[in-house]
Amino acid sequence: MMSMKFVIANWKMSPATEEEAVSLAEKIDAENVVIASPFVFISAVGRVLKKAILGAQDVFWGGVGAHTGEISIGMLKNFNVRYVIVGHSEKRALGETDETINQKINAILENGLIPILCIGERAREIGVEGQELKKGKEFVRQQLEAALNGINFLHLPARDNGESQLIVAYEPVWAISTNSGGTSDTPENAAEMIVFIKEVLRLYLGLVTPKVLYGGSVNSNNAKGFLSRSEIDGVLVGGASLKAEEFNKIVKEASVTEN
Ligand code: PGA
């Protein structure tokens, strides 16, 4: 059976203009691709997508009200946004807390959209020699439990189209953004961490079929290593999602044959 893994394009604060955003979206529009556009381009990008699904990079957790500068889930739904990234390490670095992340996830789930929860650690980078993976696991387990505190997936309405209720992206902080010195994880270690994350999601949080992706300096050269691992359900791509040719090569690698 042919099955595609997920490839999520996180454009971050790019491109610079709506024209470029639309042109890029048209070039990378494909099945099983999610495009997380900056808010200001969501409407224009949504109009040209035929196959890819629209995502956002953040959302405010509250409903209606006086919240200067915020974007509500209702607004995103208006533009057919389906996925929302939450807890990216770049947002956490600017002060986003576990509590806010938890509130956002609750709100996204309540509104029937799908959170892409980013978790990552520095613990493996600064861990004791030989103990890095163990330290990393302890850290991501705490992050997961804090982000998903009080959420019972068994009580959420099942999705009838086989969609996952939640996507988790394991993005080790030190692996993010080649341009700022990040180096990708090895597929072996990423797979080990992802297996662990799935265990936590199943055992402690009751998520029956967790989908967990890898993110951090994925490009067309290393994508195959991650995407060919059965434990890894796809990749979250930052920098390389801004170059259509490069991104499309990654999407091609995501088409795998399953028994
Ligand atoms: P990168 O970004 O692919 O540029 O490392 C990934 C991410 O931060 O989501």
Boltz pocket constraint, residues with backbone or C-beta under 6 A from the ligand:
constraints:
  - pocket:
      binder: B
      contacts: [[A, 10], [A, 171], [A, 175], [A, 176], [A, 177], [A, 178], [A, 182], [A, 215], [A, 216], [A, 217], [A, 218], [A, 236], [A, 237], [A, 238], [A, 239], [A, 240]]
      max_distance: 6.0
